[in-house]
Amino acid sequence: MLKTPVLRWTMRETRYLIGWITIGVIALAIGLSVMPLVVPMLDNLSNSAGNDGVQYWLVSNVLYLPLMYIVSRWMLILPAIAVDSSRQRMGLHGR
């Protein structure tokens, strides 16, 4: 019989999950706040004469690049959460 549990849920895993959820909620909030500006522009672009959809695809992907950059930068925080490192333990407190 196994003495150690198969799934151990500690505060470290909880902080990691909270980090993922926080990043997702912030990205959703940024995306939803930008959509009222982006959707009318993309609608005008899709209604333009001679449009085959390439411009729509290109502009929509280019407009999401800043959001993807921000989220990817925030994802760099997750390994620190996973190994439970903090600035105090690394000797960086107060710098």
C-alpha positions in Angstrom: 0.0 0.0 0.0 1.2 3.5 -0.8 1.9 5.7 2.2 2.3 8.9 0.2 -0.8 10.4 -1.4 -0.8 10.4 -5.2 -2.1 14.0 -5.3 -0.7 16.5 -2.8 -2.4 19.9 -2.9 -0.4 22.4 -0.9 -0.3 26.2 -0.7 2.4 26.2 -3.4 -0.1 24.6 -5.9 -2.8 27.0 -4.7 -0.6 30.0 -5.4 0.3 28.6 -8.8 -3.3 28.2 -9.7 -4.1 31.7 -8.4 -1.3 33.1 -10.6 -2.7 31.4 -13.7 -6.2 32.6 -12.9 -5.0 36.1 -12.2 -3.1 36.3 -15.5 -6.1 35.0 -17.4 -8.5 37.4 -15.8 -6.2 40.4 -16.4 -5.7 39.4 -20.1 -9.5 39.0 -20.5 -10.1 42.4 -19.0 -7.5 44.0 -21.3 -8.9 42.2 -24.3 -12.5 43.2 -23.5 -11.6 46.8 -22.9 -9.9 47.0 -26.3 -12.7 45.2 -28.2 -15.1 48.3 -28.5 -12.3 50.0 -30.4 -11.1 47.1 -32.5 -14.4 45.6 -33.6 -15.8 48.7 -35.5 -12.4 49.1 -37.3 -12.4 45.4 -38.3 -16.0 45.7 -39.4 -15.2 48.6 -41.7 -12.2 46.7 -43.0 -14.2 43.6 -43.8 -16.9 45.7 -45.6 -14.3 47.4 -47.9 -14.5 46.7 -51.6 -12.3 43.9 -52.9 -11.4 42.5 -49.5 -10.6 38.8 -49.6 -10.1 38.4 -45.8 -6.4 38.6 -45.8 -6.4 42.2 -44.5 -8.9 41.3 -41.8 -6.8 38.4 -40.6 -3.6 40.5 -40.7 -5.0 43.5 -38.8 -6.7 41.4 -36.2 -3.5 39.4 -35.5 -1.4 42.5 -35.4 -3.7 44.2 -33.0 -3.5 41.2 -30.6 0.3 41.2 -30.6 0.6 43.7 -27.7 -1.8 41.6 -25.6 0.2 38.4 -26.4 3.4 40.2 -25.4 2.0 41.3 -22.1 0.6 37.9 -21.2 3.9 36.2 -22.2 5.8 38.5 -19.9 3.5 37.7 -17.1 3.9 34.0 -17.7 7.6 34.5 -16.7 6.3 34.9 -13.1 4.8 31.4 -13.0 8.1 29.4 -12.6 9.0 31.6 -9.6 5.6 30.7 -8.1 6.1 27.1 -8.9 9.4 26.8 -7.0 8.0 29.0 -4.2 10.7 31.6 -4.5 10.3 35.0 -3.0 12.4 38.1 -3.0 13.0 37.8 0.8 14.5 34.3 0.5 16.7 35.2 -2.4 18.3 38.2 -0.5 16.7 40.8 -2.8 14.4 42.4 -0.3 14.7 46.1 -0.3 16.5 46.5 -3.6 
